[in-house]
């Protein structure tokens, strides 16, 4: 795993936690920030996956 994959997966998890916390507290702002961070994390992880695949072809 490269650093983009790791950071992306961490951002996904933190974003999901923020999203859940926002729903639990009724804070739309926190929920939306969490959703945005989760999507950004997925994107970064996908970039890392693609980068890893290019460096280590099957």
PDB file of N, CA, C, O and CB in Angstrom:
ATOM      1  N   UNK A   1       0.851  -1.192   0.000  1.00  0.00           N
ATOM      2  CA  UNK A   1       0.000   0.000   0.000  1.00  0.00           C
ATOM      3  C   UNK A   1       0.886   1.240   0.000  1.00  0.00           C
ATOM      4  O   UNK A   1       1.877   1.322   0.725  1.00  0.00           O
ATOM      5  CB  UNK A   1      -0.963   0.006   1.231  1.00  0.00           C
ATOM      6  N   UNK A   2       0.503   2.192  -0.825  1.00  0.00           N
ATOM      7  CA  UNK A   2       1.243   3.441  -0.840  1.00  0.00           C
ATOM      8  C   UNK A   2       0.544   4.475   0.049  1.00  0.00           C
ATOM      9  O   UNK A   2      -0.552   4.239   0.558  1.00  0.00           O
ATOM     10  CB  UNK A   2       1.385   3.968  -2.284  1.00  0.00           C
ATOM     11  N   UNK A   3       1.203   5.620   0.222  1.00  0.00           N
ATOM     12  CA  UNK A   3       0.686   6.610   1.172  1.00  0.00           C
ATOM     13  C   UNK A   3      -0.666   7.184   0.745  1.00  0.00           C
ATOM     14  O   UNK A   3      -1.473   7.547   1.602  1.00  0.00           O
ATOM     15  CB  UNK A   3       1.688   7.738   1.336  1.00  0.00           C
ATOM     16  N   UNK A   4      -0.925   7.273  -0.543  1.00  0.00           N
ATOM     17  CA  UNK A   4      -2.219   7.790  -0.999  1.00  0.00           C
ATOM     18  C   UNK A   4      -3.349   6.835  -0.634  1.00  0.00           C
ATOM     19  O   UNK A   4      -4.441   7.268  -0.266  1.00  0.00           O
ATOM     20  CB  UNK A   4      -2.198   8.024  -2.515  1.00  0.00           C
ATOM     21  N   UNK A   5      -3.089   5.554  -0.735  1.00  0.00           N
ATOM     22  CA  UNK A   5      -4.103   4.562  -0.359  1.00  0.00           C
ATOM     23  C   UNK A   5      -4.405   4.646   1.133  1.00  0.00           C
ATOM     24  O   UNK A   5      -5.566   4.621   1.541  1.00  0.00           O
ATOM     25  CB  UNK A   5      -3.637   3.138  -0.729  1.00  0.00           C
ATOM     26  N   UNK A   6      -3.359   4.744   1.938  1.00  0.00           N
ATOM     27  CA  UNK A   6      -3.531   4.802   3.392  1.00  0.00           C
ATOM     28  C   UNK A   6      -4.258   6.081   3.798  1.00  0.00           C
ATOM     29  O   UNK A   6      -5.243   6.033   4.534  1.00  0.00           O
ATOM     30  CB  UNK A   6      -2.165   4.719   4.102  1.00  0.00           C
ATOM     31  N   UNK A   7      -3.771   7.223   3.316  1.00  0.00           N
ATOM     32  CA  UNK A   7      -4.399   8.503   3.671  1.00  0.00           C
ATOM     33  C   UNK A   7      -5.850   8.558   3.190  1.00  0.00           C
ATOM     34  O   UNK A   7      -6.719   9.091   3.880  1.00  0.00           O
ATOM     35  CB  UNK A   7      -3.602   9.676   3.069  1.00  0.00           C
ATOM     36  N   UNK A   8      -6.099   8.015   2.028  1.00  0.00           N
ATOM     37  CA  UNK A   8      -7.455   7.996   1.487  1.00  0.00           C
ATOM     38  C   UNK A   8      -8.395   7.183   2.354  1.00  0.00           C
ATOM     39  O   UNK A   8      -9.518   7.606   2.629  1.00  0.00           O
ATOM     40  CB  UNK A   8      -7.452   7.444   0.079  1.00  0.00           C
ATOM     41  N   UNK A   9      -7.942   6.022   2.783  1.00  0.00           N
ATOM     42  CA  UNK A   9      -8.787   5.167   3.621  1.00  0.00           C
ATOM     43  C   UNK A   9      -9.010   5.789   5.001  1.00  0.00           C
ATOM     44  O   UNK A   9     -10.085   5.643   5.582  1.00  0.00           O
ATOM     45  CB  UNK A   9      -8.156   3.775   3.768  1.00  0.00           C
ATOM     46  N   UNK A  10      -7.996   6.480   5.526  1.00  0.00           N
ATOM     47  CA  UNK A  10      -8.147   7.171   6.812  1.00  0.00           C
ATOM     48  C   UNK A  10      -9.161   8.306   6.661  1.00  0.00           C
ATOM     49  O   UNK A  10     -10.036   8.473   7.510  1.00  0.00           O
ATOM     50  CB  UNK A  10      -6.773   7.724   7.316  1.00  0.00           C
ATOM     51  N   UNK A  11      -9.046   9.074   5.597  1.00  0.00           N
ATOM     52  CA  UNK A  11      -9.994  10.169   5.363  1.00  0.00           C
ATOM     53  C   UNK A  11     -11.415   9.643   5.187  1.00  0.00           C
ATOM     54  O   UNK A  11     -12.375  10.268   5.639  1.00  0.00           O
ATOM     55  CB  UNK A  11      -9.581  10.979   4.126  1.00  0.00           C
ATOM     56  N   UNK A  12     -11.544   8.505   4.538  1.00  0.00           N
ATOM     57  CA  UNK A  12     -12.864   7.879   4.393  1.00  0.00           C
ATOM     58  C   UNK A  12     -13.466   7.565   5.762  1.00  0.00           C
ATOM     59  O   UNK A  12     -14.634   7.857   6.022  1.00  0.00           O
ATOM     60  CB  UNK A  12     -12.763   6.589   3.548  1.00  0.00           C
ATOM     61  N   UNK A  13     -12.661   6.973   6.623  1.00  0.00           N
ATOM     62  CA  UNK A  13     -13.143   6.585   7.950  1.00  0.00           C
ATOM     63  C   UNK A  13     -13.495   7.808   8.798  1.00  0.00           C
ATOM     64  O   UNK A  13     -14.528   7.826   9.467  1.00  0.00           O
ATOM     65  CB  UNK A  13     -12.089   5.739   8.669  1.00  0.00           C
ATOM     66  N   UNK A  14     -12.640   8.820   8.768  1.00  0.00           N
ATOM     67  CA  UNK A  14     -12.902  10.039   9.535  1.00  0.00           C
ATOM     68  C   UNK A  14     -14.142  10.741   8.997  1.00  0.00           C
ATOM     69  O   UNK A  14     -14.959  11.243   9.769  1.00  0.00           O
ATOM     70  CB  UNK A  14     -11.686  10.988   9.488  1.00  0.00           C
ATOM     71  N   UNK A  15     -14.281  10.777   7.691  1.00  0.00           N
ATOM     72  CA  UNK A  15     -15.460  11.394   7.076  1.00  0.00           C
ATOM     73  C   UNK A  15     -16.737  10.676   7.464  1.00  0.00           C
ATOM     74  O   UNK A  15     -17.754  11.311   7.742  1.00  0.00           O
ATOM     75  CB  UNK A  15     -15.321  11.409   5.564  1.00  0.00           C
ATOM     76  N   UNK A  16     -16.686   9.354   7.483  1.00  0.00           N
ATOM     77  CA  UNK A  16     -17.861   8.568   7.879  1.00  0.00           C
ATOM     78  C   UNK A  16     -18.221   8.859   9.334  1.00  0.00           C
ATOM     79  O   UNK A  16     -19.398   8.986   9.671  1.00  0.00           O
ATOM     80  CB  UNK A  16     -17.599   7.051   7.681  1.00  0.00           C
ATOM     81  N   UNK A  17     -17.214   8.964  10.191  1.00  0.00           N
ATOM     82  CA  UNK A  17     -17.461   9.269  11.605  1.00  0.00           C
ATOM     83  C   UNK A  17     -18.098  10.646  11.759  1.00  0.00           C
ATOM     84  O   UNK A  17     -19.028  10.817  12.547  1.00  0.00           O
ATOM     85  CB  UNK A  17     -16.151   9.201  12.410  1.00  0.00           C
ATOM     86  N   UNK A  18     -17.600  11.624  11.009  1.00  0.00           N
ATOM     87  CA  UNK A  18     -18.179  12.979  11.063  1.00  0.00           C
ATOM     88  C   UNK A  18     -19.621  12.962  10.563  1.00  0.00           C
ATOM     89  O   UNK A  18     -20.497  13.611  11.134  1.00  0.00           O
ATOM     90  CB  UNK A  18     -17.334  13.973  10.220  1.00  0.00           C
ATOM     91  N   UNK A  19     -19.852  12.214   9.493  1.00  0.00           N
ATOM     92  CA  UNK A  19     -21.193  12.114   8.922  1.00  0.00           C
ATOM     93  C   UNK A  19     -22.169  11.537   9.950  1.00  0.00           C
ATOM     94  O   UNK A  19     -23.268  12.060  10.128  1.00  0.00           O
ATOM     95  CB  UNK A  19     -21.174  11.241   7.647  1.00  0.00           C
ATOM     96  N   UNK A  20     -21.768  10.469  10.618  1.00  0.00           N
ATOM     97  CA  UNK A  20     -22.612   9.836  11.634  1.00  0.00           C
ATOM     98  C   UNK A  20     -22.821  10.777  12.821  1.00  0.00           C
ATOM     99  O   UNK A  20     -23.927  10.879  13.353  1.00  0.00           O
ATOM    100  CB  UNK A  20     -21.984   8.507  12.109  1.00  0.00           C
ATOM    101  N   UNK A  21     -21.759  11.459  13.229  1.00  0.00           N
ATOM    102  CA  UNK A  21     -21.871  12.402  14.346  1.00  0.00           C
ATOM    103  C   UNK A  21     -22.820  13.547  13.981  1.00  0.00           C
ATOM    104  O   UNK A  21     -23.610  13.990  14.815  1.00  0.00           O
ATOM    105  CB  UNK A  21     -20.476  12.960  14.732  1.00  0.00           C
ATOM    106  N   UNK A  22     -22.743  14.013  12.762  1.00  0.00           N
ATOM    107  CA  UNK A  22     -23.636  15.077  12.309  1.00  0.00           C
ATOM    108  C   UNK A  22     -25.086  14.639  12.318  1.00  0.00           C
ATOM    109  O   UNK A  22     -25.970  15.398  12.715  1.00  0.00           O
ATOM    110  CB  UNK A  22     -23.249  15.530  10.919  1.00  0.00           C
ATOM    111  N   UNK A  23     -25.332  13.409  11.880  1.00  0.00           N
ATOM    112  CA  UNK A  23     -26.701  12.879  11.903  1.00  0.00           C
ATOM    113  C   UNK A  23     -27.200  12.737  13.336  1.00  0.00           C
ATOM    114  O   UNK A  23     -28.349  13.062  13.636  1.00  0.00           O
ATOM    115  CB  UNK A  23     -26.768  11.518  11.183  1.00  0.00           C
ATOM    116  N   UNK A  24     -26.331  12.250  14.219  1.00  0.00           N
ATOM    117  CA  UNK A  24     -26.719  12.013  15.610  1.00  0.00           C
ATOM    118  C   UNK A  24     -27.029  13.317  16.345  1.00  0.00           C
ATOM    119  O   UNK A  24     -27.936  13.371  17.176  1.00  0.00           O
ATOM    120  CB  UNK A  24     -25.614  11.257  16.342  1.00  0.00           C
ATOM    121  N   UNK A  25     -26.271  14.360  16.033  1.00  0.00           N
ATOM    122  CA  UNK A  25     -26.462  15.633  16.727  1.00  0.00           C
ATOM    123  C   UNK A  25     -27.422  16.558  15.991  1.00  0.00           C
ATOM    124  O   UNK A  25     -27.813  17.600  16.517  1.00  0.00           O
ATOM    125  CB  UNK A  25     -25.130  16.326  16.909  1.00  0.00           C
ATOM    126  N   UNK A  26     -27.798  16.183  14.790  1.00  0.00           N
ATOM    127  CA  UNK A  26     -28.697  17.025  14.008  1.00  0.00           C
ATOM    128  C   UNK A  26     -27.985  18.191  13.336  1.00  0.00           C
ATOM    129  O   UNK A  26     -28.620  19.161  12.922  1.00  0.00           O
ATOM    130  CB  UNK A  26     -29.796  17.549  14.887  1.00  0.00           C
ATOM    131  N   UNK A  27     -26.663  18.093  13.231  1.00  0.00           N
ATOM    132  CA  UNK A  27     -25.865  19.157  12.617  1.00  0.00           C
ATOM    133  C   UNK A  27     -25.678  18.858  11.124  1.00  0.00           C
ATOM    134  O   UNK A  27     -24.871  18.013  10.738  1.00  0.00           O
ATOM    135  CB  UNK A  27     -24.480  19.296  13.331  1.00  0.00           C
ATOM    136  N   UNK A  28     -26.429  19.556  10.320  1.00  0.00           N
ATOM    137  CA  UNK A  28     -26.340  19.360   8.867  1.00  0.00           C
ATOM    138  C   UNK A  28     -24.956  19.724   8.358  1.00  0.00           C
ATOM    139  O   UNK A  28     -24.427  19.057   7.469  1.00  0.00           O
ATOM    140  CB  UNK A  28     -27.405  20.198   8.140  1.00  0.00           C
ATOM    141  N   UNK A  29     -24.369  20.765   8.909  1.00  0.00           N
ATOM    142  CA  UNK A  29     -23.050  21.211   8.496  1.00  0.00           C
ATOM    143  C   UNK A  29     -22.002  20.117   8.724  1.00  0.00           C
ATOM    144  O   UNK A  29     -21.217  19.815   7.825  1.00  0.00           O
ATOM    145  CB  UNK A  29     -22.662  22.482   9.251  1.00  0.00           C
ATOM    146  N   UNK A  30     -21.988  19.535   9.903  1.00  0.00           N
ATOM    147  CA  UNK A  30     -21.028  18.474  10.213  1.00  0.00           C
ATOM    148  C   UNK A  30     -21.273  17.258   9.332  1.00  0.00           C
ATOM    149  O   UNK A  30     -20.331  16.614   8.869  1.00  0.00           O
ATOM    150  CB  UNK A  30     -21.114  18.081  11.696  1.00  0.00           C
ATOM    151  N   UNK A  31     -22.531  16.952   9.108  1.00  0.00           N
ATOM    152  CA  UNK A  31     -22.874  15.807   8.257  1.00  0.00           C
ATOM    153  C   UNK A  31     -22.358  16.021   6.836  1.00  0.00           C
ATOM    154  O   UNK A  31     -21.788  15.106   6.242  1.00  0.00           O
ATOM    155  CB  UNK A  31     -24.402  15.580   8.240  1.00  0.00           C
ATOM    156  N   UNK A  32     -22.549  17.209   6.292  1.00  0.00           N
ATOM    157  CA  UNK A  32     -22.094  17.506   4.932  1.00  0.00           C
ATOM    158  C   UNK A  32     -20.573  17.523   4.835  1.00  0.00           C
ATOM    159  O   UNK A  32     -20.005  17.052   3.849  1.00  0.00           O
ATOM    160  CB  UNK A  32     -22.654  18.846   4.472  1.00  0.00           C
ATOM    161  N   UNK A  33     -19.916  18.064   5.856  1.00  0.00           N
ATOM    162  CA  UNK A  33     -18.448  18.066   5.863  1.00  0.00           C
ATOM    163  C   UNK A  33     -17.923  16.634   5.897  1.00  0.00           C
ATOM    164  O   UNK A  33     -16.947  16.304   5.224  1.00  0.00           O
ATOM    165  CB  UNK A  33     -17.903  18.869   7.075  1.00  0.00           C
ATOM    166  N   UNK A  34     -18.577  15.791   6.686  1.00  0.00           N
ATOM    167  CA  UNK A  34     -18.182  14.389   6.752  1.00  0.00           C
ATOM    168  C   UNK A  34     -18.367  13.678   5.424  1.00  0.00           C
ATOM    169  O   UNK A  34     -17.509  12.905   4.999  1.00  0.00           O
ATOM    170  CB  UNK A  34     -18.969  13.677   7.824  1.00  0.00           C
ATOM    171  N   UNK A  35     -19.479  13.941   4.778  1.00  0.00           N
ATOM    172  CA  UNK A  35     -19.742  13.331   3.468  1.00  0.00           C
ATOM    173  C   UNK A  35     -18.686  13.775   2.460  1.00  0.00           C
ATOM    174  O   UNK A  35     -18.182  12.966   1.682  1.00  0.00           O
ATOM    175  CB  UNK A  35     -21.161  13.704   2.962  1.00  0.00           C
ATOM    176  N   UNK A  36     -18.357  15.063   2.478  1.00  0.00           N
ATOM    177  CA  UNK A  36     -17.347  15.578   1.550  1.00  0.00           C
ATOM    178  C   UNK A  36     -15.983  14.940   1.821  1.00  0.00           C
ATOM    179  O   UNK A  36     -15.270  14.574   0.887  1.00  0.00           O
ATOM    180  CB  UNK A  36     -17.248  17.113   1.662  1.00  0.00           C
ATOM    181  N   UNK A  37     -15.625  14.809   3.095  1.00  0.00           N
ATOM    182  CA  UNK A  37     -14.339  14.205   3.436  1.00  0.00           C
ATOM    183  C   UNK A  37     -14.307  12.728   3.049  1.00  0.00           C
ATOM    184  O   UNK A  37     -13.275  12.218   2.612  1.00  0.00           O
ATOM    185  CB  UNK A  37     -14.055  14.364   4.936  1.00  0.00           C
ATOM    186  N   UNK A  38     -15.426  12.050   3.208  1.00  0.00           N
ATOM    187  CA  UNK A  38     -15.520  10.637   2.840  1.00  0.00           C
ATOM    188  C   UNK A  38     -15.310  10.473   1.333  1.00  0.00           C
ATOM    189  O   UNK A  38     -14.572   9.589   0.898  1.00  0.00           O
ATOM    190  CB  UNK A  38     -16.893  10.050   3.265  1.00  0.00           C
ATOM    191  N   UNK A  39     -15.953  11.317   0.550  1.00  0.00           N
ATOM    192  CA  UNK A  39     -15.808  11.248  -0.908  1.00  0.00           C
ATOM    193  C   UNK A  39     -14.374  11.578  -1.316  1.00  0.00           C
ATOM    194  O   UNK A  39     -13.812  10.923  -2.194  1.00  0.00           O
ATOM    195  CB  UNK A  39     -16.797  12.214  -1.601  1.00  0.00           C
ATOM    196  N   UNK A  40     -13.786  12.582  -0.688  1.00  0.00           N
ATOM    197  CA  UNK A  40     -12.399  12.939  -0.986  1.00  0.00           C
ATOM    198  C   UNK A  40     -11.468  11.775  -0.644  1.00  0.00           C
ATOM    199  O   UNK A  40     -10.516  11.499  -1.375  1.00  0.00           O
ATOM    200  CB  UNK A  40     -11.984  14.208  -0.204  1.00  0.00           C
ATOM    201  N   UNK A  41     -11.744  11.104   0.455  1.00  0.00           N
ATOM    202  CA  UNK A  41     -10.936   9.944   0.836  1.00  0.00           C
ATOM    203  C   UNK A  41     -11.049   8.814  -0.162  1.00  0.00           C
ATOM    204  O   UNK A  41     -10.052   8.177  -0.502  1.00  0.00           O
ATOM    205  CB  UNK A  41     -11.340   9.451   2.200  1.00  0.00           C
ATOM    206  N   UNK A  42     -12.259   8.562  -0.635  1.00  0.00           N
ATOM    207  CA  UNK A  42     -12.454   7.508  -1.643  1.00  0.00           C
ATOM    208  C   UNK A  42     -11.691   7.846  -2.920  1.00  0.00           C
ATOM    209  O   UNK A  42     -11.085   6.974  -3.544  1.00  0.00           O
ATOM    210  CB  UNK A  42     -13.959   7.320  -1.956  1.00  0.00           C
ATOM    211  N   UNK A  43     -11.728   9.113  -3.298  1.00  0.00           N
ATOM    212  CA  UNK A  43     -11.028   9.551  -4.502  1.00  0.00           C
ATOM    213  C   UNK A  43      -9.525   9.380  -4.348  1.00  0.00           C
ATOM    214  O   UNK A  43      -8.854   8.888  -5.254  1.00  0.00           O
ATOM    215  CB  UNK A  43     -11.362  11.009  -4.816  1.00  0.00           C
ATOM    216  N   UNK A  44      -8.999   9.788  -3.195  1.00  0.00           N
ATOM    217  CA  UNK A  44      -7.567   9.663  -2.949  1.00  0.00           C
ATOM    218  C   UNK A  44      -7.152   8.192  -2.914  1.00  0.00           C
ATOM    219  O   UNK A  44      -6.101   7.834  -3.444  1.00  0.00           O
ATOM    220  CB  UNK A  44      -7.187  10.357  -1.631  1.00  0.00           C
ATOM    221  N   UNK A  45      -7.959   7.350  -2.303  1.00  0.00           N
ATOM    222  CA  UNK A  45      -7.654   5.921  -2.251  1.00  0.00           C
ATOM    223  C   UNK A  45      -7.669   5.316  -3.657  1.00  0.00           C
ATOM    224  O   UNK A  45      -6.816   4.493  -3.990  1.00  0.00           O
ATOM    225  CB  UNK A  45      -8.661   5.188  -1.342  1.00  0.00           C
ATOM    226  N   UNK A  46      -8.630   5.723  -4.472  1.00  0.00           N
ATOM    227  CA  UNK A  46      -8.705   5.224  -5.853  1.00  0.00           C
ATOM    228  C   UNK A  46      -7.480   5.658  -6.643  1.00  0.00           C
ATOM    229  O   UNK A  46      -6.938   4.890  -7.438  1.00  0.00           O
ATOM    230  CB  UNK A  46      -9.988   5.727  -6.547  1.00  0.00           C
ATOM    231  N   UNK A  47      -7.047   6.900  -6.419  1.00  0.00           N
ATOM    232  CA  UNK A  47      -5.826   7.395  -7.071  1.00  0.00           C
ATOM    233  C   UNK A  47      -4.636   6.537  -6.645  1.00  0.00           C
ATOM    234  O   UNK A  47      -3.815   6.144  -7.474  1.00  0.00           O
ATOM    235  CB  UNK A  47      -5.571   8.895  -6.717  1.00  0.00           C
ATOM    236  N   UNK A  48      -4.553   6.253  -5.354  1.00  0.00           N
ATOM    237  CA  UNK A  48      -3.467   5.413  -4.850  1.00  0.00           C
ATOM    238  C   UNK A  48      -3.518   4.009  -5.431  1.00  0.00           C
ATOM    239  O   UNK A  48      -2.481   3.426  -5.749  1.00  0.00           O
ATOM    240  CB  UNK A  48      -3.519   5.343  -3.335  1.00  0.00           C
ATOM    241  N   UNK A  49      -4.721   3.465  -5.569  1.00  0.00           N
ATOM    242  CA  UNK A  49      -4.877   2.136  -6.169  1.00  0.00           C
ATOM    243  C   UNK A  49      -4.373   2.137  -7.613  1.00  0.00           C
ATOM    244  O   UNK A  49      -3.651   1.232  -8.031  1.00  0.00           O
ATOM    245  CB  UNK A  49      -6.357   1.687  -6.120  1.00  0.00           C
ATOM    246  N   UNK A  50      -4.762   3.163  -8.363  1.00  0.00           N
ATOM    247  CA  UNK A  50      -4.348   3.264  -9.765  1.00  0.00           C
ATOM    248  C   UNK A  50      -2.833   3.447  -9.864  1.00  0.00           C
ATOM    249  O   UNK A  50      -2.176   2.846 -10.715  1.00  0.00           O
ATOM    250  CB  UNK A  50      -5.076   4.439 -10.463  1.00  0.00           C
ATOM    251  N   UNK A  51      -2.303   4.270  -8.995  1.00  0.00           N
ATOM    252  CA  UNK A  51      -0.866   4.527  -8.974  1.00  0.00           C
ATOM    253  C   UNK A  51      -0.099   3.239  -8.666  1.00  0.00           C
ATOM    254  O   UNK A  51       0.932   2.958  -9.278  1.00  0.00           O
ATOM    255  CB  UNK A  51      -0.528   5.619  -7.936  1.00  0.00           C
ATOM    256  N   UNK A  52      -0.607   2.470  -7.721  1.00  0.00           N
ATOM    257  CA  UNK A  52       0.018   1.200  -7.337  1.00  0.00           C
ATOM    258  C   UNK A  52      -0.042   0.204  -8.494  1.00  0.00           C
ATOM    259  O   UNK A  52       0.921  -0.519  -8.747  1.00  0.00           O
ATOM    260  CB  UNK A  52      -0.673   0.609  -6.085  1.00  0.00           C
ATOM    261  N   UNK A  53      -1.165   0.169  -9.187  1.00  0.00           N
ATOM    262  CA  UNK A  53      -1.331  -0.758 -10.306  1.00  0.00           C
ATOM    263  C   UNK A  53      -0.364  -0.423 -11.454  1.00  0.00           C
ATOM    264  O   UNK A  53       0.168  -1.322 -12.105  1.00  0.00           O
ATOM    265  CB  UNK A  53      -2.787  -0.724 -10.811  1.00  0.00           C
ATOM    266  N   UNK A  54      -0.146   0.864 -11.691  1.00  0.00           N
ATOM    267  CA  UNK A  54       0.771   1.274 -12.758  1.00  0.00           C
ATOM    268  C   UNK A  54       2.205   0.895 -12.397  1.00  0.00           C
ATOM    269  O   UNK A  54       2.975   0.457 -13.253  1.00  0.00           O
ATOM    270  CB  UNK A  54       0.666   2.795 -13.014  1.00  0.00           C
ATOM    271  N   UNK A  55       2.555   1.067 -11.123  1.00  0.00           N
ATOM    272  CA  UNK A  55       3.916   0.752 -10.690  1.00  0.00           C
ATOM    273  C   UNK A  55       4.163  -0.749 -10.624  1.00  0.00           C
ATOM    274  O   UNK A  55       5.288  -1.198 -10.840  1.00  0.00           O
ATOM    275  CB  UNK A  55       4.189   1.375  -9.335  1.00  0.00           C
ATOM    276  N   UNK A  56       3.114  -1.541 -10.325  1.00  0.00           N
ATOM    277  CA  UNK A  56       3.259  -2.989 -10.197  1.00  0.00           C
ATOM    278  C   UNK A  56       2.223  -3.691 -11.065  1.00  0.00           C
ATOM    279  O   UNK A  56       1.224  -4.194 -10.551  1.00  0.00           O
ATOM    280  CB  UNK A  56       3.117  -3.428  -8.721  1.00  0.00           C
ATOM    281  N   UNK A  57       2.450  -3.730 -12.373  1.00  0.00           N
ATOM    282  CA  UNK A  57       1.468  -4.395 -13.242  1.00  0.00           C
ATOM    283  C   UNK A  57       1.379  -5.891 -12.936  1.00  0.00           C
ATOM    284  O   UNK A  57       2.359  -6.518 -12.533  1.00  0.00           O
ATOM    285  CB  UNK A  57       1.835  -4.183 -14.723  1.00  0.00           C
ATOM    286  N   UNK A  58       0.189  -6.444 -13.136  1.00  0.00           N
ATOM    287  CA  UNK A  58      -0.047  -7.877 -12.867  1.00  0.00           C
ATOM    288  C   UNK A  58       0.712  -8.753 -13.816  1.00  0.00           C
ATOM    289  O   UNK A  58       0.626  -9.978 -13.729  1.00  0.00           O
ATOM    290  CB  UNK A  58      -1.522  -8.206 -12.956  1.00  0.00           C
TER     291      UNK A  58
END
